[in-house]
């Protein structure tokens, strides 16, 4: 039990529980990258809130509580992102003429950060309004490949797209 989390005790907790925290997130998310991110967030929060810990509870209990809260926060965010992405998929176009110049600039800068193929697929789908089938035929790829590029580009652009979503739904 650690009554005060200092550098040395934090290192001990980190070394002792990192693998367990990581494997727990890996089982829940089935993604190594995401499990690493969530594990890192858990330890960051564990360190950041070290002064507020109850000395009567073990570091293990408090660390796993932080992990649980990090996972719940991630689930909430993921749910909102999916909802926003589904709404954009249903609209099938981003009405550029109705966006403010700031939102257009933000969207264009974000699109420019995409890989060339994702950029092309995104523009064809959401700017030009092509269907996935039409894009697949035009680019000579499978519809599944187009769907994957659309999904991944929407994930990558979610912050900017969230602003656009809010703009049109308030």
N, C-alpha and C positions, 0 to 999 in steps of 0.2 A: 504494500500500500504506500502511495506517495501522498504526503500531506501538502507538499508544495512542489510544483513542477518547475524545475530549473533545467538548465541545458543538459546536464548529465542525466537526470532522471528522464527527460524527454527522449534522449538518445536511447536509453535502455528500453523505454516503452516502444519506441519506433522499431528498434531491432527485434524486440520480442513479438510484436503483434502485426507488423507490416504484412507478412505473408497471409495471415488469417484474414485480415481486413480485405486485402486484395482478392483472395480466393472467394470470399463471400460475395464481393461485387461482381467478380467474373461469373460466378454461378447465376447471379440474378440478371446480368446484362448480356452475357455471352459475347462480350467484346473486350479484348485485351486493352485497347486504348481507353475505352470508357472506364474500365475497372481501374486502370492506372490513374486517370483523372479524378475519379471519385475517391480513391485512396488518398491521393495527394490533398484533395480538399478536406478530407476528414482530419488528416494530421495538421493541416494549416489551422483549421478551426480548433482542434485540440490545443494547439500552442497558443493561438490568439486569445482563447477564453480560459487560460490556465489559472488566472487569479480568482475566478469565480467558482472553482471546483470545491466540492464538499470533501473535506479531509477524512470524513468517516466512510466514504465510498472508495473502492479501489480504482486505480487509474484504468484498469481494464474495463470496468463497468462504464466509467465515464467516456472512455474512448469509443466503445461500441455504441453508446447512446448518440455520440456525435456522428458516427457512421450511419446510424439509422436516420437521423435528421437530414444528413447530406443526401441520402438516397431518396427520402420523401420529397425534399426540395427538387431533386433532379426529376422525379416522376411528375411532379406538378408542372415543371417547366416543359418537359417532354410532351405532356398532354396538351398544353397550350400551343406548342409548336405544331403538333399534329393537326389540331383544330384549325389553325391558321393556314397550314399547307393544304388541308382538304378544302377549305373555302376558296383558296386561290385556284385549286385544280377545278373546282366546279365553275368558277367564273371563266376560266380558260384564257383570259386576257388581262393584262394590266392596262388600264385606261390612261396611257401616257398624257393625253391631252388634258386630263383632269388633274394631273399632279402639279404641285408647286415646283418651281425651278429647283429648289433645294432638294426636294424628294427625288426629282429626275436625276439631278447630279449625283446624289447618294446612290441611287439605283445603278446608274451607269458606271460609277467607280467600283461598286461591288461586283457588277457583272464582269468588268474588266479583270477582276481577280480570279475569275473562273478559268479552268483549263480551256484551250481552244474548242474542243469538242463540246464540253458542257455549255460554254458560251453560245455556240452555234445552236445547240439543241434548245437552250433556254429562250433565246431570241425567236427562234422559229415557233416555239410553243406559246410563249406568253406575250411576245411583242407582235408577231405576225399572225398568230392565231391558228397555226397549222395543228392538225390532229397528230397523235403519236404515230398513227399508221402512215400519214402523209410524210412526216419527218423521216421515218424509217425508209420509205421508198426513195425520198429525195437524197438521203445520205448513204443509201445502200447498206443499211445496218438492220438488225432485227428490232421489232417493236419492243422487246424486253430490254434491249440495250438503250433505246430511247427512254423508256420508263426509268431505268436505273440512273441515267444522266439527269433526267428531270428531277427525280427524288433527291439526288445528291446535290444538285445545284440549288434546289429549294432549301435544303438543310444549310448549305453554306451561306445563302442569302437571307436567312431567317430574320436577322435583326432589321435589315432594311425593309423586308417584306412585312414585318410586324408593324412598322410605322405606316406603311401604305394600307395595311389591313385596318389599323385603328382609324386612319384618315377617312376611310370609306364607310366605317361602321359606327361612327359616333353621331 
